[in-house]
Amino acid sequence: MQSLGDPHPTTSASARGPFKGFRIGGLGMTVVIIAFLVAVLFAANQNDVVGWVVAVVSFGWLALATFVVFSIQRAAKRAGAKLTEAQNAFAAATGRAPSSSVADNGGTRVVAERSQADDVRDLKLDHSFKIVQVQVRVVEEERAKGAAANQDTINRALETIAITSTNARDMIKSSGDSDEPVAGTIID
């Protein structure tokens, strides 16, 4: 399974350098800033209209580039939050713990927790199925004897199967009613 997070989790923020806030288009942003500063310097030194027009156009490009960079960063943060939310929803659906970012802000909710009563009920149901399997084997062994088969043994086995299956069905029915352990009689 591959992680959907940062492919280089060991990269720290300080290792990214002075443009850590401008990771998207950092080089292009630097070029636009330098072009703006050069245009302002030339316009101030020569004090003519063409120089100031170039400075204004350069400032417009700088403002547009800044807007685009910050818009993309905000969109990336929202997309990251949505991705984390989707990962946590998937994790909750598969029974795994949510990631820490959503668990910290209360963005997850517990749909159902497995209780001790569920474990007890499952154990009782497993035991009931084993009883049925044993009694089926008893009936098959007695029927294999043919005319020498003991009908009382077959009748007791069938009665045990009927009682055990009824108890098991009652356990399944009562599982959603309350959190109390399931009551019943296990017949061996």
TORLO-910772 format. One record per residue (C-alpha): x, y, z; residue number from 1. Coordinates in pm, 1 decimal, m for minus. Example, Ala and Ser with C-alpha at 12.3 -4.5 7.8 and 13.67 -1.06 7.14 Angstrom:
BEGIN
+----------+----------+----------+-----+
!        u !        v !        w !   i !
+----------+----------+----------+-----+
!   1230.0 !   m450.0 !    780.0 !   1 !
!   1367.0 !   m106.0 !    714.0 !   2 !
+----------+----------+----------+-----+
This chain:
BEGIN
+----------+----------+----------+-----+
!        u !        v !        w !   i !
+----------+----------+----------+-----+
!      0.0 !      0.0 !      0.0 !   1 !
!    129.9 !    345.0 !    m82.3 !   2 !
!     98.0 !    652.3 !    133.0 !   3 !
!   m104.4 !    942.0 !     m1.0 !   4 !
!     88.9 !   1195.7 !    206.9 !   5 !
!    417.9 !   1377.0 !    151.2 !   6 !
!    654.1 !   1153.8 !    m50.1 !   7 !
!    950.9 !   1305.1 !    138.3 !   8 !
!    834.2 !   1329.2 !    500.2 !   9 !
!   1188.8 !   1392.9 !    626.4 !  10 !
!   1215.8 !   1726.4 !    441.3 !  11 !
!   1185.8 !   1999.2 !    702.9 !  12 !
!   1045.3 !   2347.3 !    647.3 !  13 !
!   1380.6 !   2509.8 !    724.9 !  14 !
!   1551.9 !   2297.7 !    457.9 !  15 !
!   1332.3 !   2453.0 !    187.8 !  16 !
!   1502.5 !   2787.9 !    216.5 !  17 !
!   1375.2 !   3144.6 !    220.7 !  18 !
!   1103.4 !   3078.5 !    m39.7 !  19 !
!    920.5 !   2812.9 !    164.1 !  20 !
!    598.1 !   3015.6 !    133.0 !  21 !
!    650.0 !   3049.1 !   m243.5 !  22 !
!    716.4 !   2686.2 !   m330.1 !  23 !
!    466.0 !   2712.4 !   m612.2 !  24 !
!    628.8 !   2926.2 !   m880.1 !  25 !
!    913.3 !   3046.3 !   m656.0 !  26 !
!   1153.8 !   3105.5 !   m944.5 !  27 !
!    891.6 !   3279.0 !  m1160.5 !  28 !
!    789.1 !   3500.3 !   m868.3 !  29 !
!   1152.2 !   3598.0 !   m812.0 !  30 !
!   1189.9 !   3697.2 !  m1178.8 !  31 !
!    873.1 !   3912.1 !  m1165.0 !  32 !
!    992.7 !   4087.2 !   m846.3 !  33 !
!   1333.1 !   4160.1 !  m1001.2 !  34 !
!   1167.3 !   4291.4 !  m1319.9 !  35 !
!    946.9 !   4521.4 !  m1111.0 !  36 !
!   1240.9 !   4655.0 !   m908.2 !  37 !
!   1449.6 !   4716.9 !  m1222.8 !  38 !
!   1156.6 !   4896.8 !  m1389.2 !  39 !
!   1105.6 !   5118.5 !  m1083.0 !  40 !
!   1478.9 !   5200.0 !  m1064.4 !  41 !
!   1499.7 !   5292.1 !  m1433.3 !  42 !
!   1178.7 !   5495.3 !  m1415.3 !  43 !
!   1302.6 !   5682.8 !  m1106.9 !  44 !
!   1646.2 !   5749.5 !  m1259.3 !  45 !
!   1523.9 !   5871.7 !  m1598.8 !  46 !
!   1193.1 !   6019.8 !  m1478.0 !  47 !
!   1009.1 !   5969.6 !  m1807.3 !  48 !
!    657.3 !   5844.8 !  m1879.4 !  49 !
!    762.1 !   5526.0 !  m2061.5 !  50 !
!    966.2 !   5410.8 !  m1761.6 !  51 !
!    671.7 !   5462.9 !  m1526.7 !  52 !
!    435.8 !   5281.7 !  m1764.6 !  53 !
!    676.7 !   4985.0 !  m1765.7 !  54 !
!    690.2 !   5001.6 !  m1384.3 !  55 !
!    309.0 !   5000.7 !  m1360.5 !  56 !
!    280.5 !   4708.0 !  m1603.6 !  57 !
!    550.3 !   4524.9 !  m1409.7 !  58 !
!    362.3 !   4592.9 !  m1084.5 !  59 !
!     43.5 !   4454.2 !  m1244.2 !  60 !
!    222.8 !   4133.8 !  m1336.7 !  61 !
!    364.7 !   4114.1 !   m983.5 !  62 !
!     17.7 !   4158.7 !   m832.8 !  63 !
!   m128.7 !   3896.9 !  m1066.8 !  64 !
!    149.5 !   3648.2 !   m989.5 !  65 !
!    105.4 !   3706.8 !   m614.5 !  66 !
!   m270.0 !   3654.3 !   m642.9 !  67 !
!   m223.9 !   3332.2 !   m840.7 !  68 !
!     35.7 !   3193.2 !   m598.3 !  69 !
!   m174.0 !   3263.2 !   m290.2 !  70 !
!   m490.6 !   3134.4 !   m457.1 !  71 !
!   m318.1 !   2810.0 !   m548.5 !  72 !
!   m182.2 !   2774.1 !   m195.8 !  73 !
!   m528.0 !   2824.5 !    m41.8 !  74 !
!   m678.2 !   2576.0 !   m286.5 !  75 !
!   m402.8 !   2326.2 !   m205.4 !  76 !
!   m473.5 !   2360.5 !    168.1 !  77 !
!   m847.0 !   2305.7 !    111.9 !  78 !
!   m775.7 !   2007.0 !   m111.0 !  79 !
!   m540.6 !   1867.6 !    153.4 !  80 !
!   m810.1 !   1905.6 !    418.2 !  81 !
!  m1063.4 !   1730.1 !    193.1 !  82 !
!   m812.9 !   1451.3 !    124.9 !  83 !
!   m751.0 !   1407.4 !    497.3 !  84 !
!  m1125.3 !   1402.7 !    558.3 !  85 !
!  m1171.2 !   1136.5 !    288.4 !  86 !
!   m883.2 !    930.8 !    429.8 !  87 !
!  m1037.5 !    945.5 !    776.2 !  88 !
!  m1377.6 !    847.0 !    641.4 !  89 !
!  m1216.4 !    550.8 !    466.6 !  90 !
!  m1021.4 !    462.3 !    779.3 !  91 !
!  m1338.4 !    477.4 !    989.1 !  92 !
!  m1521.0 !    257.6 !    739.1 !  93 !
!  m1245.0 !     m2.4 !    752.5 !  94 !
!  m1208.2 !     13.0 !   1129.9 !  95 !
!   m874.1 !    190.4 !   1148.7 !  96 !
!   m790.6 !    495.1 !   1359.5 !  97 !
!   m828.5 !    838.9 !   1195.3 !  98 !
!   m524.7 !   1048.8 !   1118.1 !  99 !
!   m426.1 !   1303.1 !   1381.4 ! 100 !
!   m515.8 !   1617.0 !   1184.7 ! 101 !
!   m891.2 !   1549.3 !   1177.9 ! 102 !
!   m902.0 !   1373.4 !   1512.9 ! 103 !
!   m761.3 !   1690.3 !   1673.7 ! 104 !
!  m1035.5 !   1915.3 !   1539.2 ! 105 !
!  m1325.2 !   1679.3 !   1607.4 ! 106 !
!  m1401.0 !   1610.7 !   1240.7 ! 107 !
!  m1470.4 !   1242.6 !   1290.6 ! 108 !
!  m1759.1 !   1072.1 !   1454.2 ! 109 !
!  m1788.9 !    721.3 !   1587.4 ! 110 !
!  m2060.4 !    530.3 !   1408.2 ! 111 !
!  m2054.7 !    218.9 !   1626.6 ! 112 !
!  m1814.4 !     70.3 !   1872.0 ! 113 !
!  m1777.2 !   m297.1 !   1934.1 ! 114 !
!  m1870.4 !   m369.9 !   2293.6 ! 115 !
!  m1794.4 !   m656.1 !   2526.3 ! 116 !
!  m2155.0 !   m772.2 !   2482.5 ! 117 !
!  m2086.9 !   m816.0 !   2109.5 ! 118 !
!  m1784.1 !  m1031.0 !   2187.6 ! 119 !
!  m1984.9 !  m1244.6 !   2431.8 ! 120 !
!  m2269.0 !  m1283.6 !   2181.6 ! 121 !
!  m2026.3 !  m1385.8 !   1907.3 ! 122 !
!  m1866.5 !  m1640.2 !   2138.8 ! 123 !
!  m2209.9 !  m1784.8 !   2226.7 ! 124 !
!  m2309.5 !  m1798.9 !   1859.8 ! 125 !
!  m1985.0 !  m1976.1 !   1773.4 ! 126 !
!  m2052.4 !  m2227.6 !   2049.6 ! 127 !
!  m2408.0 !  m2281.3 !   1920.9 ! 128 !
!  m2282.5 !  m2352.2 !   1569.2 ! 129 !
!  m2032.1 !  m2602.9 !   1706.0 ! 130 !
!  m2313.6 !  m2778.3 !   1896.4 ! 131 !
!  m2519.7 !  m2800.6 !   1576.6 ! 132 !
!  m2221.6 !  m2942.8 !   1387.3 ! 133 !
!  m2163.6 !  m3209.2 !   1654.1 ! 134 !
!  m2530.8 !  m3307.5 !   1659.9 ! 135 !
!  m2542.1 !  m3329.7 !   1278.2 ! 136 !
!  m2245.1 !  m3564.2 !   1295.0 ! 137 !
!  m2425.4 !  m3775.2 !   1560.0 ! 138 !
!  m2734.4 !  m3801.6 !   1335.8 ! 139 !
!  m2522.0 !  m3896.8 !   1032.4 ! 140 !
!  m2336.8 !  m4167.4 !   1232.4 ! 141 !
!  m2662.5 !  m4314.7 !   1359.2 ! 142 !
!  m2821.9 !  m4309.3 !   1012.5 ! 143 !
!  m2513.4 !  m4480.9 !    871.2 ! 144 !
!  m2584.1 !  m4778.6 !   1100.1 ! 145 !
!  m2900.2 !  m4845.7 !    902.4 ! 146 !
!  m3157.3 !  m5062.6 !   1082.8 ! 147 !
!  m2940.1 !  m5080.1 !   1397.7 ! 148 !
!  m2963.8 !  m4702.3 !   1445.3 ! 149 !
!  m3082.8 !  m4576.0 !   1781.2 ! 150 !
!  m3389.3 !  m4358.4 !   1710.5 ! 151 !
!  m3377.8 !  m4203.7 !   2057.7 ! 152 !
!  m3023.8 !  m4073.4 !   1991.8 ! 153 !
!  m3134.1 !  m3927.8 !   1656.8 ! 154 !
!  m3442.1 !  m3766.4 !   1816.1 ! 155 !
!  m3232.6 !  m3613.9 !   2101.8 ! 156 !
!  m2979.7 !  m3480.4 !   1848.9 ! 157 !
!  m3255.8 !  m3323.5 !   1637.1 ! 158 !
!  m3415.2 !  m3173.5 !   1947.9 ! 159 !
!  m3077.2 !  m3030.6 !   2053.3 ! 160 !
!  m3030.2 !  m2880.9 !   1705.4 ! 161 !
!  m3377.5 !  m2720.8 !   1722.1 ! 162 !
!  m3320.7 !  m2572.5 !   2069.7 ! 163 !
!  m2969.8 !  m2451.5 !   1987.5 ! 164 !
!  m3076.8 !  m2286.7 !   1661.8 ! 165 !
!  m3367.5 !  m2115.8 !   1841.0 ! 166 !
!  m3130.3 !  m1981.7 !   2106.7 ! 167 !
!  m2887.1 !  m1862.0 !   1841.0 ! 168 !
!  m3163.5 !  m1681.5 !   1650.9 ! 169 !
!  m3274.2 !  m1512.8 !   1974.5 ! 170 !
!  m2917.2 !  m1394.6 !   2030.5 ! 171 !
!  m2907.2 !  m1241.0 !   1683.7 ! 172 !
!  m3245.3 !  m1070.5 !   1730.9 ! 173 !
!  m3147.7 !   m914.9 !   2063.7 ! 174 !
!  m2814.1 !   m779.3 !   1938.5 ! 175 !
!  m2956.8 !   m441.8 !   1828.2 ! 176 !
!  m3198.5 !   m385.1 !   2116.3 ! 177 !
!  m2956.4 !   m296.9 !   2394.8 ! 178 !
!  m2595.8 !   m308.9 !   2505.9 ! 179 !
!  m2665.1 !   m576.9 !   2766.5 ! 180 !
!  m2504.6 !   m918.5 !   2728.8 ! 181 !
!  m2730.1 !  m1166.6 !   2557.6 ! 182 !
!  m2909.0 !  m1405.5 !   2792.4 ! 183 !
!  m2971.3 !  m1763.6 !   2696.3 ! 184 !
!  m2908.2 !  m2123.6 !   2777.5 ! 185 !
!  m2633.1 !  m2319.2 !   2611.1 ! 186 !
!  m2723.2 !  m2685.1 !   2578.1 ! 187 !
!  m2442.9 !  m2934.5 !   2541.4 ! 188 !
+----------+----------+----------+-----+
